[in-house]
Every structure is written in structure tokens, then in C-alpha cells.
Amino acid sequence: MESKEQILKATKVVSMSKTAKERISAIAKDIKGKELFPEKTYLAKKTLSNIKTLPI
């Protein structure tokens, strides 16, 4: 039985220079693993910890 592999084509691809790609990858590496919005995360955790049950 042969399986047909589907060829995926990228749509809406933005062309950019090599330096732009390097900048984006450097920023992505810098951001990876960091908490971007610590205040909002703290507030959400505090709010959710006060709730005993969620209404469904």
C-alpha cells in the first residue's frame, strides 16, 4: 500500500534579508524561556487562586 505524502506550500511568506533573519533569530533566542509579562501573570495567578470553583 502506497502512502501519498502531501506537499505543503508556504503561503504569505515575507521575504527578508539575511541580516534581518539573523536579528530575528537573535531576539527569539534572547526571549525564549523568559516570562514576558510577569505582572499580568502574577495578577492572574492571584485571581485564580482566590476562586474555589469555576461556574460551568
C-alpha positions as CSV (number, residue, x, y, z in Angstrom):
1,M,0.0,0.0,0.0
2,E,1.5,3.3,-1.0
3,S,1.1,6.4,1.1
4,K,0.9,9.7,-0.7
5,E,2.9,12.4,1.1
6,Q,1.3,15.7,1.0
7,I,3.4,18.6,-0.2
8,L,2.9,21.6,1.9
9,K,3.4,25.0,0.4
10,A,4.1,28.1,2.4
11,T,1.7,30.9,1.9
12,K,2.1,34.6,2.8
13,V,5.8,34.3,3.1
14,V,7.6,37.6,3.7
15,S,11.0,37.8,2.0
16,M,13.7,39.4,4.1
17,S,17.4,39.9,4.0
18,K,20.0,37.7,5.7
19,T,20.7,40.3,8.4
20,A,17.0,40.7,9.2
21,K,16.8,36.9,9.7
22,E,19.8,36.9,11.9
23,R,18.4,39.8,14.0
24,I,15.1,38.0,14.5
25,S,16.8,34.7,15.4
26,A,19.0,36.5,18.0
27,I,15.9,38.2,19.6
28,A,14.0,34.9,19.6
29,K,16.9,33.2,21.4
30,D,17.0,36.0,23.9
31,I,13.3,35.9,24.6
32,K,13.0,32.1,24.8
33,G,12.2,30.9,28.3
34,K,11.7,34.3,29.7
35,E,8.4,35.5,31.3
36,L,7.4,38.4,29.2
37,F,4.6,39.8,31.3
38,P,5.4,39.0,35.0
39,E,2.9,41.5,36.5
40,K,0.0,40.2,34.5
41,T,1.0,36.6,35.2
42,Y,1.2,37.3,38.9
43,L,-2.2,39.0,38.9
44,A,-3.8,36.1,37.0
45,K,-2.4,33.5,39.4
46,K,-3.5,35.6,42.4
47,T,-7.1,35.9,40.9
48,L,-7.3,32.2,40.1
49,S,-6.1,31.2,43.5
50,N,-9.0,33.0,45.1
51,I,-11.6,31.1,43.1
52,K,-12.7,27.9,44.7
53,T,-14.8,26.5,41.8
54,L,-15.4,27.8,38.3
55,P,-19.1,28.1,37.2
56,I,-19.9,26.0,34.2
